[in-house]
Amino acid sequence: MSIIVSERKMIKFLDLEKVNNRYRAEIDERIKKILDKGWYLQGEEDKTFEENFADFCGVKHCIGCANGLDALNLIIRAYGFSRGDEIIVPANTYIASILAISENGCTPVLVEPSIVTYNINPDLIEEKITPRTRAIMVVHLYGQAVQMNKILELAKKYDLKIIEDSAQAHGAYYNGKRTGNLGDASGFSFYPGKNLGCMGDGGCVTTNDDELAKKIRAIANYGSDRKYHHIYKGINSRLDEIQAAVLDVKLKHLDEDNSRRREIAKYYRDNIKNKRIILPEVYDEKAHVWHIFAIRTNNRDDLQKYLETNNIQTNIHYPTPPHKQGAYKEWENLSYPVSEEIHRTELSLPISPVMTDSEVEAVVEATNKWNI
Ligand SMILES: *Cc1c(COP(=O)(O)O)cnc(C)c1O
């Protein structure tokens, strides 16, 4: 193992402090206003952010909630899907997508991803549709919008809802439309490390469906359509004023941040030249917002250790597929070889809007010198 630039500072996988400090003054000002006013939930800040994020996605409604898992859960609940209903979902996703289905008593039906896009393989969906199928959940994994054309046709043909998990893909486009506007309803997460992240937990649902929006807003607030009037057995899942204000400040810079991510991704893709490494592919530059820059190699653990020695932090998204997790012991004998292959070989290189050119170059240099 060679150590290339030992005197260089650690290149962080994601320097969140630096990400948020760019807007520190404006965020301080907005939070101060909230504290001065003394109104903490479901106030002006929520309303403003919801309107601005709906505009950004090009949809009619945005409903803030507590986190991304709740957003997906709220959509499934509002549709009334429950025990006996099946929802199709990619086998390789962050487990939250699948947990939201289980939480409602529905059966997650796993479909293998494409080894090229890492998103659900549209050609393998139809064979999994049964009379009990109610919805297809697409996950725009790593920040790349799913190619929706075939999936939209299937949904029409079999009368299925399309639920988007957009937790990794704020701002990505498919055919001129943003994620959050590609299906019937979409869940977003504003977990701090996402492309649009707050300073704690947060999430939202976007949709063009007026009835669904009304129902989700009520369910997320104890099933209440007006104060002390409860029409659903709801939950408590709200986006607070401070998080909404932080998100509203950062939303203005999201396209710019995503452009910088694209620039870094392009530099990586043009300059990483190591025969042992498979680089990610894109079908359209605007389709990807590079939440994760996922490379693959047969010697993933070795590469990760080597980069660590060279002061470069990486991550694995994800080490264990959902069907091999203890939470889903009932699936332990199932086999999803494509998903398993991705989990075995994936490594995420640092990518963020605050990485400097010299940091990006250093990652390329080290990666190209990796020799096992
Ligand atoms: C982050 C994430 C979620 C969950 O979001 P939380 O806000 O952490 O609950 C769901 N799906 C995917 C694909 C994610 O990356």
The ligand as an ORCA input file, in Angstrom:
! r2SCAN-3c Opt
* xyz 0 1
  C     -32.890      8.428      3.743
  C     -33.793      7.510      3.039
  C     -35.082      7.219      3.524
  C     -35.557      7.585      4.890
  O     -35.499      8.890      5.254
  P     -35.466      9.287      6.787
  O     -35.696     10.751      6.775
  O     -34.131      8.912      7.341
  O     -36.566      8.561      7.484
  C     -35.924      6.473      2.719
  N     -35.523      5.993      1.535
  C     -34.290      6.219      1.051
  C     -33.916      5.661     -0.280
  C     -33.373      6.968      1.799
  O     -32.147      7.166      1.309
*
